[in-house]
């Protein structure tokens, strides 16, 4: 029987060629020497009069369109009671009662009003007894 190390020896990657580093550096030097007189894209765009004029025209067009579209030609319609309601449909009373919040009265404090009943919260991790008589 062979050892586990001997089984995995053939899965090791072969070493890189000995002259790989030298060939890569030589190819990089030649590429840099060939591209020494090239100008990058951003430098060409910044020196191009046509590109600068096109950019200025685009910015001017956007500013002009914003100025024209910012001022409405018609007054805004008055807001309806609720923007979620359709024009001819009556609201559902159950949905209205569920979604509508009661109005706040400034003279009413929950601490002083006996009609508002609050129960203390139970600490986390404690079982809360059910009020309907069933076991939890």
N, CA, C and O atoms as CSV, one atom per row, in Angstrom:
chain,resi,resn,atom,element,x,y,z
A,1,UNK,N,N,0.843,-1.176,0.000
A,1,UNK,CA,C,0.000,0.000,0.000
A,1,UNK,C,C,0.889,1.240,0.000
A,1,UNK,O,O,1.944,1.259,0.634
A,2,UNK,N,N,0.453,2.272,-0.716
A,2,UNK,CA,C,1.259,3.499,-0.806
A,2,UNK,C,C,0.855,4.482,0.280
A,2,UNK,O,O,-0.266,4.434,0.787
A,3,UNK,N,N,1.755,5.357,0.628
A,3,UNK,CA,C,1.466,6.348,1.667
A,3,UNK,C,C,0.601,7.472,1.091
A,3,UNK,O,O,0.606,7.696,-0.119
A,4,UNK,N,N,-0.135,8.175,1.944
A,4,UNK,CA,C,-0.967,9.279,1.449
A,4,UNK,C,C,-0.154,10.376,0.776
A,4,UNK,O,O,-0.636,11.006,-0.165
A,5,UNK,N,N,1.066,10.617,1.236
A,5,UNK,CA,C,1.894,11.661,0.610
A,5,UNK,C,C,2.245,11.294,-0.820
A,5,UNK,O,O,2.300,12.165,-1.688
A,6,UNK,N,N,2.479,10.026,-1.072
A,6,UNK,CA,C,2.837,9.589,-2.420
A,6,UNK,C,C,1.654,9.711,-3.370
A,6,UNK,O,O,1.844,9.938,-4.565
A,7,UNK,N,N,0.437,9.565,-2.858
A,7,UNK,CA,C,-0.748,9.678,-3.718
A,7,UNK,C,C,-0.938,11.111,-4.235
A,7,UNK,O,O,-1.378,11.315,-5.367
A,8,UNK,N,N,-0.606,12.089,-3.406
A,8,UNK,CA,C,-0.878,13.474,-3.779
A,8,UNK,C,C,0.304,14.174,-4.439
A,8,UNK,O,O,0.201,15.357,-4.760
A,9,UNK,N,N,1.403,13.497,-4.649
A,9,UNK,CA,C,2.560,14.123,-5.276
A,9,UNK,C,C,2.269,14.542,-6.710
A,9,UNK,O,O,2.772,15.568,-7.167
A,10,UNK,N,N,1.479,13.775,-7.413
A,10,UNK,CA,C,1.210,14.112,-8.812
A,10,UNK,C,C,0.233,15.285,-8.958
A,10,UNK,O,O,0.074,15.823,-10.054
A,11,UNK,N,N,-0.424,15.685,-7.859
A,11,UNK,CA,C,-1.348,16.824,-7.918
A,11,UNK,C,C,-0.648,18.158,-7.694
A,11,UNK,O,O,-1.283,19.203,-7.840
A,12,UNK,N,N,0.622,18.162,-7.350
A,12,UNK,CA,C,1.343,19.409,-7.139
A,12,UNK,C,C,1.555,20.111,-8.471
A,12,UNK,O,O,1.769,19.475,-9.504
A,13,UNK,N,N,1.492,21.442,-8.424
A,13,UNK,CA,C,1.672,22.205,-9.659
A,13,UNK,C,C,3.148,22.215,-10.030
A,13,UNK,O,O,4.011,22.229,-9.153
A,14,UNK,N,N,3.439,22.209,-11.321
A,14,UNK,CA,C,4.844,22.238,-11.740
A,14,UNK,C,C,5.428,23.629,-11.473
A,14,UNK,O,O,4.684,24.610,-11.471
A,15,UNK,N,N,6.702,23.733,-11.254
A,15,UNK,CA,C,7.327,25.041,-11.023
A,15,UNK,C,C,7.312,25.865,-12.313
A,15,UNK,O,O,7.293,25.295,-13.404
A,16,UNK,N,N,7.322,27.204,-12.202
A,16,UNK,CA,C,7.344,28.038,-13.415
A,16,UNK,C,C,8.687,27.896,-14.128
A,16,UNK,O,O,9.677,27.500,-13.513
A,17,UNK,N,N,8.722,28.211,-15.395
A,17,UNK,CA,C,10.004,28.139,-16.116
A,17,UNK,C,C,11.030,29.070,-15.476
A,17,UNK,O,O,10.669,30.109,-14.924
A,18,UNK,N,N,12.275,28.710,-15.549
A,18,UNK,CA,C,13.334,29.466,-14.880
A,18,UNK,C,C,13.493,30.868,-15.473
A,18,UNK,O,O,13.804,31.811,-14.745
A,19,UNK,N,N,13.285,31.017,-16.776
A,19,UNK,CA,C,13.505,32.317,-17.411
A,19,UNK,C,C,12.218,33.136,-17.558
A,19,UNK,O,O,12.192,34.101,-18.322
A,20,UNK,N,N,11.168,32.772,-16.852
A,20,UNK,CA,C,9.889,33.481,-16.976
A,20,UNK,C,C,9.997,34.928,-16.525
A,20,UNK,O,O,9.472,35.818,-17.194
A,21,UNK,N,N,10.650,35.179,-15.429
A,21,UNK,CA,C,10.777,36.541,-14.911
A,21,UNK,C,C,11.532,37.420,-15.900
A,21,UNK,O,O,11.112,38.541,-16.187
A,22,UNK,N,N,12.635,36.917,-16.417
A,22,UNK,CA,C,13.446,37.697,-17.361
A,22,UNK,C,C,12.655,37.986,-18.634
A,22,UNK,O,O,12.707,39.104,-19.148
A,23,UNK,N,N,11.918,36.990,-19.155
A,23,UNK,CA,C,11.121,37.211,-20.363
A,23,UNK,C,C,10.010,38.235,-20.125
A,23,UNK,O,O,9.751,39.069,-20.993
A,24,UNK,N,N,9.348,38.188,-18.962
A,24,UNK,CA,C,8.271,39.123,-18.647
A,24,UNK,C,C,8.787,40.547,-18.532
A,24,UNK,O,O,8.173,41.479,-19.051
A,25,UNK,N,N,9.911,40.716,-17.855
A,25,UNK,CA,C,10.468,42.058,-17.706
A,25,UNK,C,C,10.943,42.626,-19.040
A,25,UNK,O,O,10.797,43.822,-19.291
A,26,UNK,N,N,11.509,41.779,-19.893
A,26,UNK,CA,C,11.949,42.228,-21.214
A,26,UNK,C,C,10.757,42.653,-22.064
A,26,UNK,O,O,10.804,43.682,-22.738
A,27,UNK,N,N,9.703,41.869,-22.033
A,27,UNK,CA,C,8.507,42.223,-22.806
A,27,UNK,C,C,7.879,43.516,-22.285
A,27,UNK,O,O,7.380,44.317,-23.076
A,28,UNK,N,N,7.896,43.731,-20.981
A,28,UNK,CA,C,7.348,44.954,-20.406
A,28,UNK,C,C,8.180,46.163,-20.810
A,28,UNK,O,O,7.626,47.220,-21.111
A,29,UNK,N,N,9.519,46.020,-20.820
A,29,UNK,CA,C,10.388,47.130,-21.236
A,29,UNK,C,C,10.144,47.498,-22.694
A,29,UNK,O,O,10.104,48.680,-23.035
A,30,UNK,N,N,9.982,46.503,-23.554
A,30,UNK,CA,C,9.721,46.775,-24.969
A,30,UNK,C,C,8.364,47.466,-25.153
A,30,UNK,O,O,8.249,48.387,-25.961
A,31,UNK,N,N,7.350,47.037,-24.423
A,31,UNK,CA,C,6.030,47.661,-24.533
A,31,UNK,C,C,6.069,49.103,-24.053
A,31,UNK,O,O,5.440,49.971,-24.658
A,32,UNK,N,N,6.801,49.372,-22.969
A,32,UNK,CA,C,6.915,50.743,-22.463
A,32,UNK,C,C,7.668,51.613,-23.461
A,32,UNK,O,O,7.315,52.777,-23.652
A,33,UNK,N,N,8.694,51.073,-24.097
A,33,UNK,CA,C,9.466,51.853,-25.066
A,33,UNK,C,C,8.617,52.192,-26.289
A,33,UNK,O,O,8.728,53.290,-26.834
A,34,UNK,N,N,7.773,51.261,-26.721
A,34,UNK,CA,C,6.916,51.506,-27.886
A,34,UNK,C,C,5.823,52.524,-27.598
A,34,UNK,O,O,5.430,53.278,-28.488
A,35,UNK,N,N,5.318,52.555,-26.345
A,35,UNK,CA,C,4.192,53.428,-26.036
A,35,UNK,C,C,4.636,54.734,-25.397
A,35,UNK,O,O,3.803,55.463,-24.859
A,36,UNK,N,N,5.898,55.042,-25.442
A,36,UNK,CA,C,6.408,56.261,-24.827
A,36,UNK,C,C,5.865,57.527,-25.469
A,36,UNK,O,O,5.651,58.520,-24.773
A,37,UNK,N,N,5.637,57.521,-26.776
A,37,UNK,CA,C,5.150,58.727,-27.447
A,37,UNK,C,C,3.618,58.787,-27.509
A,37,UNK,O,O,3.070,59.739,-28.063
A,38,UNK,N,N,2.929,57.811,-26.963
A,38,UNK,CA,C,1.467,57.810,-26.962
A,38,UNK,C,C,0.929,58.744,-25.900
A,38,UNK,O,O,1.512,58.889,-24.826
A,39,UNK,N,N,-0.201,59.381,-26.215
A,39,UNK,CA,C,-0.861,60.258,-25.258
A,39,UNK,C,C,-2.137,59.561,-24.803
A,39,UNK,O,O,-2.875,59.011,-25.620
A,40,UNK,N,N,-2.394,59.587,-23.499
A,40,UNK,CA,C,-3.565,58.879,-22.985
A,40,UNK,C,C,-4.850,59.603,-23.394
A,40,UNK,O,O,-4.816,60.742,-23.858
A,41,UNK,N,N,-5.960,58.931,-23.215
A,41,UNK,CA,C,-7.264,59.426,-23.661
A,41,UNK,C,C,-7.648,60.732,-22.986
A,41,UNK,O,O,-8.139,61.641,-23.655
A,42,UNK,N,N,-7.439,60.853,-21.676
A,42,UNK,CA,C,-7.875,62.060,-20.958
A,42,UNK,C,C,-7.057,63.277,-21.381
A,42,UNK,O,O,-7.587,64.387,-21.429
A,43,UNK,N,N,-5.807,63.090,-21.681
A,43,UNK,CA,C,-4.998,64.215,-22.162
A,43,UNK,C,C,-5.474,64.650,-23.536
A,43,UNK,O,O,-5.580,65.846,-23.810
A,44,UNK,N,N,-5.763,63.682,-24.405
A,44,UNK,CA,C,-6.272,64.040,-25.737
A,44,UNK,C,C,-7.613,64.754,-25.647
A,44,UNK,O,O,-7.857,65.707,-26.386
A,45,UNK,N,N,-8.501,64.293,-24.730
A,45,UNK,CA,C,-9.800,64.954,-24.592
A,45,UNK,C,C,-9.653,66.363,-24.029
A,45,UNK,O,O,-10.369,67.271,-24.452
A,46,UNK,N,N,-8.740,66.562,-23.088
A,46,UNK,CA,C,-8.587,67.893,-22.501
A,46,UNK,C,C,-7.965,68.878,-23.488
A,46,UNK,O,O,-8.183,70.083,-23.363
A,47,UNK,N,N,-7.204,68.399,-24.455
A,47,UNK,CA,C,-6.585,69.280,-25.447
A,47,UNK,C,C,-7.457,69.467,-26.685
A,47,UNK,O,O,-7.162,70.325,-27.517
A,48,UNK,N,N,-8.508,68.694,-26.822
A,48,UNK,CA,C,-9.353,68.757,-28.009
A,48,UNK,C,C,-10.393,69.854,-27.855
A,48,UNK,O,O,-11.187,69.833,-26.915
A,49,UNK,N,N,-10.392,70.808,-28.769
A,49,UNK,CA,C,-11.364,71.899,-28.736
A,49,UNK,C,C,-12.768,71.364,-29.004
A,49,UNK,O,O,-13.723,71.827,-28.381
A,50,UNK,N,N,-12.916,70.420,-29.897
A,50,UNK,CA,C,-14.234,69.861,-30.213
A,50,UNK,C,C,-14.833,69.145,-28.999
A,50,UNK,O,O,-16.029,69.270,-28.734
A,51,UNK,N,N,-14.017,68.407,-28.273
A,51,UNK,CA,C,-14.526,67.700,-27.098
A,51,UNK,C,C,-14.943,68.688,-26.015
A,51,UNK,O,O,-15.966,68.488,-25.360
A,52,UNK,N,N,-14.164,69.754,-25.816
A,52,UNK,CA,C,-14.529,70.750,-24.811
A,52,UNK,C,C,-15.791,71.496,-25.203
A,52,UNK,O,O,-16.614,71.796,-24.338
A,53,UNK,N,N,-15.968,71.807,-26.492
A,53,UNK,CA,C,-17.193,72.476,-26.937
A,53,UNK,C,C,-18.410,71.561,-26.786
A,53,UNK,O,O,-19.488,72.020,-26.407
A,54,UNK,N,N,-18.240,70.273,-27.079
A,54,UNK,CA,C,-19.350,69.328,-26.916
A,54,UNK,C,C,-19.731,69.200,-25.450
A,54,UNK,O,O,-20.916,69.134,-25.123
A,55,UNK,N,N,-18.747,69.165,-24.568
A,55,UNK,CA,C,-19.032,69.094,-23.131
A,55,UNK,C,C,-19.758,70.351,-22.670
A,55,UNK,O,O,-20.729,70.259,-21.918
A,56,UNK,N,N,-19.303,71.527,-23.109
A,56,UNK,CA,C,-19.948,72.781,-22.720
A,56,UNK,C,C,-21.379,72.844,-23.250
A,56,UNK,O,O,-22.274,73.324,-22.554
A,57,UNK,N,N,-21.606,72.363,-24.478
A,57,UNK,CA,C,-22.958,72.362,-25.044
A,57,UNK,C,C,-23.861,71.414,-24.267
A,57,UNK,O,O,-25.028,71.731,-24.035
A,58,UNK,N,N,-23.349,70.264,-23.863
A,58,UNK,CA,C,-24.164,69.319,-23.100
A,58,UNK,C,C,-24.522,69.897,-21.738
A,58,UNK,O,O,-25.669,69.777,-21.308
A,59,UNK,N,N,-23.578,70.516,-21.056
A,59,UNK,CA,C,-23.854,71.112,-19.750
A,59,UNK,C,C,-24.843,72.269,-19.904
A,59,UNK,O,O,-25.774,72.399,-19.109
A,60,UNK,N,N,-24.644,73.103,-20.917
A,60,UNK,CA,C,-25.571,74.212,-21.158
A,60,UNK,C,C,-26.973,73.721,-21.467
A,60,UNK,O,O,-27.951,74.301,-20.996
A,61,UNK,N,N,-27.083,72.650,-22.258
A,61,UNK,CA,C,-28.397,72.082,-22.571
A,61,UNK,C,C,-29.089,71.536,-21.330
A,61,UNK,O,O,-30.295,71.716,-21.158
A,62,UNK,N,N,-28.332,70.872,-20.470
A,62,UNK,CA,C,-28.921,70.347,-19.242
A,62,UNK,C,C,-29.386,71.467,-18.315
A,62,UNK,O,O,-30.453,71.362,-17.710
A,63,UNK,N,N,-28.602,72.535,-18.196
A,63,UNK,CA,C,-28.997,73.664,-17.349
A,63,UNK,C,C,-30.233,74.336,-17.921
A,63,UNK,O,O,-31.148,74.681,-17.173
A,64,UNK,N,N,-30.277,74.526,-19.225
A,64,UNK,CA,C,-31.443,75.149,-19.867
A,64,UNK,C,C,-32.685,74.277,-19.707
A,64,UNK,O,O,-33.764,74.795,-19.419
A,65,UNK,N,N,-32.553,72.971,-19.887
A,65,UNK,CA,C,-33.702,72.069,-19.726
A,65,UNK,C,C,-34.186,72.083,-18.282
A,65,UNK,O,O,-35.392,72.038,-18.036
A,66,UNK,N,N,-33.275,72.144,-17.334
A,66,UNK,CA,C,-33.679,72.208,-15.933
A,66,UNK,C,C,-34.420,73.512,-15.648
A,66,UNK,O,O,-35.422,73.511,-14.932
A,67,UNK,N,N,-33.941,74.614,-16.197
A,67,UNK,CA,C,-34.600,75.900,-15.963
A,67,UNK,C,C,-35.988,75.924,-16.594
A,67,UNK,O,O,-36.925,76.465,-16.006
A,68,UNK,N,N,-36.127,75.351,-17.771
A,68,UNK,CA,C,-37.435,75.354,-18.449
A,68,UNK,C,C,-38.411,74.437,-17.730
A,68,UNK,O,O,-39.571,74.801,-17.537
A,69,UNK,N,N,-37.962,73.264,-17.333
A,69,UNK,CA,C,-38.860,72.302,-16.708
A,69,UNK,C,C,-39.138,72.604,-15.238
A,69,UNK,O,O,-40.067,72.037,-14.663
A,70,UNK,N,N,-38.361,73.476,-14.625
A,70,UNK,CA,C,-38.572,73.792,-13.214
A,70,UNK,C,C,-39.781,74.686,-12.990
A,70,UNK,O,O,-40.409,74.617,-11.933
A,71,UNK,N,N,-40.119,75.522,-13.963
A,71,UNK,CA,C,-41.237,76.435,-13.809
A,71,UNK,C,C,-42.459,75.833,-14.475
A,71,UNK,O,O,-42.484,75.695,-15.698
A,72,UNK,N,N,-43.485,75.465,-13.691
A,72,UNK,CA,C,-44.670,74.849,-14.291
A,72,UNK,C,C,-45.486,75.879,-15.071
A,72,UNK,O,O,-45.556,77.047,-14.691
A,73,UNK,N,N,-46.097,75.432,-16.157
A,73,UNK,CA,C,-46.922,76.325,-16.964
A,73,UNK,C,C,-48.340,76.404,-16.409
A,73,UNK,O,O,-49.040,77.385,-16.660
A,74,UNK,N,N,-48.774,75.400,-15.666
A,74,UNK,CA,C,-50.100,75.384,-15.074
A,74,UNK,C,C,-49.949,75.307,-13.557
A,74,UNK,O,O,-49.000,74.712,-13.047
A,75,UNK,N,N,-50.899,75.919,-12.838
A,75,UNK,CA,C,-50.823,75.776,-11.385
A,75,UNK,C,C,-51.118,74.337,-10.973
A,75,UNK,O,O,-51.849,73.618,-11.654
A,76,UNK,N,N,-50.553,73.945,-9.880
A,76,UNK,CA,C,-50.757,72.579,-9.397
A,76,UNK,C,C,-52.201,72.417,-8.949
A,76,UNK,O,O,-52.765,73.340,-8.362
A,77,UNK,N,N,-52.813,71.262,-9.212
A,77,UNK,CA,C,-54.192,71.051,-8.774
A,77,UNK,C,C,-54.254,71.003,-7.246
A,77,UNK,O,O,-53.299,70.576,-6.597
A,78,UNK,N,N,-55.373,71.441,-6.676
A,78,UNK,CA,C,-55.469,71.392,-5.215
A,78,UNK,C,C,-55.460,69.938,-4.744
A,78,UNK,O,O,-56.041,69.070,-5.395
A,79,UNK,N,N,-54.808,69.677,-3.629
A,79,UNK,CA,C,-54.744,68.290,-3.160
A,79,UNK,C,C,-56.110,67.798,-2.718
A,79,UNK,O,O,-56.883,68.520,-2.088
A,80,UNK,N,N,-56.384,66.543,-3.069
A,80,UNK,CA,C,-57.644,65.940,-2.642
A,80,UNK,C,C,-57.510,65.487,-1.201
A,80,UNK,O,O,-56.466,65.664,-0.574
A,81,UNK,N,N,-58.569,64.905,-0.691
A,81,UNK,CA,C,-58.560,64.465,0.703
A,81,UNK,C,C,-57.462,63.428,0.937
A,81,UNK,O,O,-56.734,63.499,1.928
A,82,UNK,N,N,-57.349,62.482,0.034
A,82,UNK,CA,C,-56.309,61.476,0.146
A,82,UNK,C,C,-55.851,61.114,-1.261
A,82,UNK,O,O,-56.682,60.809,-2.117
A,83,UNK,N,N,-54.558,61.142,-1.513
A,83,UNK,CA,C,-54.096,60.798,-2.863
A,83,UNK,C,C,-54.263,59.321,-3.193
A,83,UNK,O,O,-54.119,58.933,-4.353
A,84,UNK,N,N,-54.566,58.483,-2.194
A,84,UNK,CA,C,-54.720,57.051,-2.445
A,84,UNK,C,C,-56.133,56.686,-2.891
A,84,UNK,O,O,-56.360,55.572,-3.363
A,85,UNK,N,N,-57.081,57.605,-2.751
A,85,UNK,CA,C,-58.460,57.304,-3.119
A,85,UNK,C,C,-58.676,57.572,-4.601
A,85,UNK,O,O,-58.122,58.527,-5.145
A,86,UNK,N,N,-59.467,56.748,-5.251
A,86,UNK,CA,C,-59.813,56.963,-6.644
A,86,UNK,C,C,-60.885,58.042,-6.728
A,86,UNK,O,O,-61.566,58.326,-5.743
A,87,UNK,N,N,-61.031,58.637,-7.896
A,87,UNK,CA,C,-61.929,59.785,-8.038
A,87,UNK,C,C,-63.380,59.422,-7.733
A,87,UNK,O,O,-64.044,60.159,-7.004
A,88,UNK,N,N,-63.887,58.327,-8.257
A,88,UNK,CA,C,-65.295,58.016,-8.080
A,88,UNK,C,C,-65.574,56.979,-7.017
A,88,UNK,O,O,-66.740,56.717,-6.724
A,89,UNK,N,N,-64.587,56.392,-6.441
A,89,UNK,CA,C,-64.799,55.296,-5.504
A,89,UNK,C,C,-64.935,55.836,-4.084
A,89,UNK,O,O,-64.248,56.779,-3.694
A,90,UNK,N,N,-65.823,55.228,-3.330
A,90,UNK,CA,C,-65.973,55.586,-1.923
A,90,UNK,C,C,-64.972,54.775,-1.105
A,90,UNK,O,O,-64.723,53.612,-1.421
A,91,UNK,N,N,-64.399,55.362,-0.067
A,91,UNK,CA,C,-63.424,54.606,0.718
A,91,UNK,C,C,-64.097,53.512,1.540
A,91,UNK,O,O,-65.242,53.641,1.970
A,92,UNK,N,N,-63.368,52.462,1.736
A,92,UNK,CA,C,-63.849,51.353,2.545
A,92,UNK,C,C,-63.822,51.787,4.011
A,92,UNK,O,O,-62.760,52.165,4.506
A,93,UNK,N,N,-64.952,51.746,4.724
A,93,UNK,CA,C,-64.957,52.245,6.105
A,93,UNK,C,C,-64.051,51.430,7.029
A,93,UNK,O,O,-63.430,51.989,7.933
A,94,UNK,N,N,-63.969,50.109,6.812
A,94,UNK,CA,C,-63.108,49.291,7.662
A,94,UNK,C,C,-61.644,49.644,7.451
A,94,UNK,O,O,-60.873,49.749,8.405
A,95,UNK,N,N,-61.270,49.826,6.180
A,95,UNK,CA,C,-59.896,50.207,5.879
A,95,UNK,C,C,-59.612,51.605,6.416
A,95,UNK,O,O,-58.528,51.856,6.942
A,96,UNK,N,N,-60.560,52.504,6.290
A,96,UNK,CA,C,-60.369,53.852,6.815
A,96,UNK,C,C,-60.189,53.859,8.315
A,96,UNK,O,O,-59.374,54.620,8.837
A,97,UNK,N,N,-60.942,53.017,9.027
A,97,UNK,CA,C,-60.809,52.959,10.481
A,97,UNK,C,C,-59.481,52.330,10.883
A,97,UNK,O,O,-58.913,52.681,11.917
A,98,UNK,N,N,-58.989,51.404,10.073
A,98,UNK,CA,C,-57.735,50.735,10.387
A,98,UNK,C,C,-56.543,51.645,10.129
A,98,UNK,O,O,-55.593,51.680,10.912
A,99,UNK,N,N,-56.601,52.373,9.035
A,99,UNK,CA,C,-55.452,53.166,8.606
A,99,UNK,C,C,-55.425,54.547,9.260
A,99,UNK,O,O,-54.344,55.082,9.505
A,100,UNK,N,N,-56.574,55.129,9.545
A,100,UNK,CA,C,-56.625,56.482,10.076
A,100,UNK,C,C,-56.249,56.502,11.550
A,100,UNK,O,O,-56.771,55.720,12.345
A,101,UNK,N,N,-55.354,57.386,11.901
A,101,UNK,CA,C,-54.933,57.536,13.280
A,101,UNK,C,C,-55.839,58.539,13.982
A,101,UNK,O,O,-56.337,59.464,13.341
A,102,UNK,N,N,-56.065,58.379,15.279
A,102,UNK,CA,C,-56.885,59.366,15.990
A,102,UNK,C,C,-56.149,60.697,16.090
A,102,UNK,O,O,-54.919,60.735,16.134
A,103,UNK,N,N,-56.901,61.770,16.127
A,103,UNK,CA,C,-56.302,63.086,16.243
A,103,UNK,C,C,-55.728,63.285,17.636
A,103,UNK,O,O,-56.287,62.804,18.621
A,104,UNK,N,N,-54.638,63.979,17.713
A,104,UNK,CA,C,-54.005,64.249,18.993
A,104,UNK,C,C,-54.632,65.498,19.611
A,104,UNK,O,O,-54.842,66.504,18.934
A,105,UNK,N,N,-54.918,65.415,20.877
A,105,UNK,CA,C,-55.422,66.578,21.609
A,105,UNK,C,C,-54.334,67.040,22.552
A,105,UNK,O,O,-53.767,66.243,23.300
A,106,UNK,N,N,-54.048,68.311,22.517
A,106,UNK,CA,C,-52.915,68.801,23.297
A,106,UNK,C,C,-53.187,68.760,24.797
A,106,UNK,O,O,-52.243,68.657,25.579
A,107,UNK,N,N,-54.461,68.839,25.228
A,107,UNK,CA,C,-54.755,68.849,26.647
A,107,UNK,C,C,-54.878,67.474,27.256
A,107,UNK,O,O,-55.119,67.361,28.458
A,108,UNK,N,N,-54.721,66.419,26.469
A,108,UNK,CA,C,-54.939,65.062,26.972
A,108,UNK,C,C,-53.605,64.352,27.148
A,108,UNK,O,O,-52.887,64.132,26.172
A,109,UNK,N,N,-53.278,64.004,28.342
A,109,UNK,CA,C,-52.061,63.266,28.618
A,109,UNK,C,C,-52.424,61.830,28.963
A,109,UNK,O,O,-53.316,61.615,29.784
A,110,UNK,N,N,-51.776,60.849,28.374
A,110,UNK,CA,C,-52.116,59.452,28.657
A,110,UNK,C,C,-51.931,59.076,30.121
A,110,UNK,O,O,-52.628,58.189,30.613
A,111,UNK,N,N,-51.016,59.721,30.827
A,111,UNK,CA,C,-50.769,59.374,32.218
A,111,UNK,C,C,-51.949,59.777,33.107
A,111,UNK,O,O,-52.184,59.146,34.138
A,112,UNK,N,N,-52.691,60.816,32.722
A,112,UNK,CA,C,-53.768,61.329,33.555
A,112,UNK,C,C,-55.150,60.850,33.135
A,112,UNK,O,O,-56.124,61.074,33.853
A,113,UNK,N,N,-55.249,60.194,31.982
A,113,UNK,CA,C,-56.555,59.778,31.467
A,113,UNK,C,C,-56.827,58.331,31.877
A,113,UNK,O,O,-56.086,57.440,31.461
A,114,UNK,N,N,-57.867,58.062,32.680
A,114,UNK,CA,C,-58.142,56.675,33.102
A,114,UNK,C,C,-58.708,55.809,31.981
A,114,UNK,O,O,-58.727,54.585,32.112
A,115,UNK,N,N,-59.176,56.415,30.871
A,115,UNK,CA,C,-59.727,55.600,29.787
A,115,UNK,C,C,-58.618,54.900,28.993
A,115,UNK,O,O,-58.883,53.920,28.295
A,116,UNK,N,N,-57.405,55.386,29.093
A,116,UNK,CA,C,-56.280,54.752,28.415
A,116,UNK,C,C,-55.637,53.789,29.405
A,116,UNK,O,O,-55.125,54.196,30.447
A,117,UNK,N,N,-55.674,52.507,29.060
A,117,UNK,CA,C,-55.166,51.469,29.949
A,117,UNK,C,C,-53.848,50.934,29.392
A,117,UNK,O,O,-53.774,50.531,28.231
A,118,UNK,N,N,-52.849,50.933,30.199
A,118,UNK,CA,C,-51.576,50.377,29.750
A,118,UNK,C,C,-51.124,49.330,30.748
A,118,UNK,O,O,-51.360,49.438,31.952
A,119,UNK,N,N,-50.472,48.319,30.213
A,119,UNK,CA,C,-49.955,47.241,31.049
A,119,UNK,C,C,-48.443,47.269,30.990
A,119,UNK,O,O,-47.874,47.554,29.936
A,120,UNK,N,N,-47.780,46.980,32.097
A,120,UNK,CA,C,-46.312,46.985,32.052
A,120,UNK,C,C,-45.804,45.849,31.166
A,120,UNK,O,O,-46.403,44.776,31.094
A,121,UNK,N,N,-44.705,46.110,30.508
A,121,UNK,CA,C,-44.105,45.099,29.643
A,121,UNK,C,C,-43.402,44.059,30.494
A,121,UNK,O,O,-42.805,44.380,31.522
A,122,UNK,N,N,-43.478,42.812,30.058
A,122,UNK,CA,C,-42.801,41.727,30.754
A,122,UNK,C,C,-41.342,41.696,30.330
A,122,UNK,O,O,-41.038,41.995,29.175
A,123,UNK,N,N,-40.432,41.344,31.226
A,123,UNK,CA,C,-39.019,41.273,30.849
A,123,UNK,C,C,-38.785,40.226,29.772
A,123,UNK,O,O,-39.532,39.253,29.659
A,124,UNK,N,N,-37.750,40.437,28.990
A,124,UNK,CA,C,-37.419,39.510,27.909
A,124,UNK,C,C,-37.045,38.155,28.495
A,124,UNK,O,O,-36.366,38.077,29.519
A,125,UNK,N,N,-37.487,37.104,27.845
A,125,UNK,CA,C,-37.169,35.748,28.260
A,125,UNK,C,C,-38.178,35.173,29.228
A,125,UNK,O,O,-38.132,33.980,29.528
A,126,UNK,N,N,-39.073,35.980,29.718
A,126,UNK,CA,C,-40.088,35.516,30.651
A,126,UNK,C,C,-41.327,35.110,29.856
A,126,UNK,O,O,-41.667,35.770,28.875
A,127,UNK,N,N,-41.989,34.063,30.250
A,127,UNK,CA,C,-43.200,33.651,29.548
A,127,UNK,C,C,-44.363,34.531,29.991
A,127,UNK,O,O,-44.538,34.816,31.176
A,128,UNK,N,N,-45.134,34.943,29.027
A,128,UNK,CA,C,-46.275,35.804,29.300
A,128,UNK,C,C,-47.520,34.935,29.391
A,128,UNK,O,O,-47.795,34.188,28.452
A,129,UNK,N,N,-48.288,34.998,30.476
A,129,UNK,CA,C,-49.500,34.173,30.571
A,129,UNK,C,C,-50.545,34.651,29.575
A,129,UNK,O,O,-50.728,35.852,29.376
A,130,UNK,N,N,-51.227,33.698,28.951
A,130,UNK,CA,C,-52.271,34.041,27.994
A,130,UNK,C,C,-53.541,34.384,28.758
A,130,UNK,O,O,-53.819,33.825,29.819
A,131,UNK,N,N,-54.299,35.307,28.202
A,131,UNK,CA,C,-55.490,35.766,28.903
A,131,UNK,C,C,-56.721,34.939,28.557
A,131,UNK,O,O,-57.769,35.107,29.181
A,132,UNK,N,N,-56.612,34.039,27.563
A,132,UNK,CA,C,-57.799,33.289,27.164
A,132,UNK,C,C,-57.934,31.931,27.892
A,132,UNK,O,O,-58.788,31.126,27.520
A,133,UNK,N,N,-57.128,31.675,28.896
A,133,UNK,CA,C,-57.277,30.475,29.702
A,133,UNK,C,C,-56.552,29.264,29.159
A,133,UNK,O,O,-56.650,28.190,29.754
A,134,UNK,N,N,-55.825,29.385,28.051
A,134,UNK,CA,C,-55.105,28.246,27.471
A,134,UNK,C,C,-53.663,28.240,27.958
A,134,UNK,O,O,-53.107,29.270,28.339
A,135,UNK,N,N,-53.080,27.056,27.934
A,135,UNK,CA,C,-51.665,26.971,28.277
A,135,UNK,C,C,-50.829,27.437,27.095
A,135,UNK,O,O,-51.225,27.257,25.943
A,136,UNK,N,N,-49.705,28.019,27.365
A,136,UNK,CA,C,-48.841,28.531,26.303
A,136,UNK,C,C,-48.090,27.425,25.636
A,136,UNK,O,O,-47.312,27.675,24.714
